[in-house]
Amino acid sequence: MAVALDIGCMSGTSLDGVDAVLVQWPLIAGPIEPPKPLLLAHHYEPFEPSLREQLRALNAAGEQEMHHAALAANALARTYAKTIQALLARAGKRAQDIRAVGAHGQTVRHRPQEFDGTGYTVQLMNGALLAELCGIDVVCDFRSRDLAAGGQGAPLVPAFHAAIFGSEGLLPTSVLNIGGIANLTLLPTSAAASHAESVIRGFDCGPGNVLMDAWCERHTGQRFDAQGAWSAQGQVRQALLDVALSEPYFGRRPPKSTGRDLFNLALLEAWLQRCPGSQAWPACDVQATLTELTAVTAAQALLNEAPLTRRLLVCGGGAFNAHLMQRIRAALPDVEVLSTAAAGVPPDQVEAMAFAWLARAFMERQAGNLPAVTGARGPRVLGALYPAD
């Protein structure tokens, strides 16, 4: 059987680095069920501290933004290229063996449907430079086509989640991706009782690691709370949790998506100002409350939108946070909560695989979005191509 090799590269809102995967697919023709991927190799490349700070600064208004954004896009392309080169070396492959790279880029603004009805989403990536450096066709800018069709441009992973985790006869299953932002995929079941339950659905349910990471770095100097050990030392402050849960985003119905534009340290500081006496709280109490916020909002979103779910597969960096996983299980006592590793896919590689899947869809001119997820007017081929020389 003829096969195609594609690379997927993802750098998410956690601003930690780039995950790259090499995926093999059978070459198929016609509108049939998408092929199952075979994961051949993975490589993770952490961001240089200077690039991380550049990207963090670009999440807010500042001087000479266009200048800084252009240079950050160049630096990001070089980091992606370095990651791809290491991945190819690990897999024993050459650039000419690869059909395409699906490069997500770095989201620095996400304001769908705002201001003029269309809004915008910005993923920094110099696709031309990346194609020049790696010698492979590059597909990037996946989200803007969905926005142009009236959608949110996010999340884009539910179609891929369905392709690898959806299966007839299993317990009703959903997928929770906990990166900087948390998003849910609600998979259809063979015994769906309604039309809503017979289609793939998904949405951003709120903050994942973004607030926890920012608070942890501010108070401990560490970029994340390893295993949630610091959070586990604190106690949940109900006053802060109640204020946070009053954020209107949590009450909105899907389709919806969000990002650092909303969930950031400025918002957290505003919440704390509404809590008398919060200045005297141990910092680990705030961390425990932010962990609870991520767990509770994800659990409540699941119960509201897919109450029949009995199996929740968790991916992204949050799957490695033992305390967070414990709090999710406590919030969902009737649901089996597992890492995607239990389904055969390492949790830190799922999103990169999704962008290899989206590159495959582009190269075969298949739609990559799901209108039921993003709210777009219809299926669209997502991405822009930068051919290799």
Protein Blocks (a to p, Z undefined) as FASTA:
>chain_A
ZZdddddddddfkonaccdddddddddedjddddddddfbdcdddddfklmmmmmmmmpc
cehklmmmmmmmmmmmmmmmmmmmmmmmmnopafklpmbdcdebjafbdcehihnonopa
dddddfklmmmmnopacdehkllmmmmnopnoiafklmmmmmmmgcghiacdddddddfb
ccddddddfkbcbfklmpccdddfbdfklmmmmmmmmmnopabdehhlmmmmpccdfklm
mmmmmpmklmpccdddddfklmcfklmmmmmmmmghklmpcfklmmmmmmmmmmmmmmmm
mmmmmmmbcbdcdedjklmmmklmmmmmmmmmmbccddfklnopafklmmmmmmmmmmmm
mmnopafbdfklnopabdcdeddddddZZ
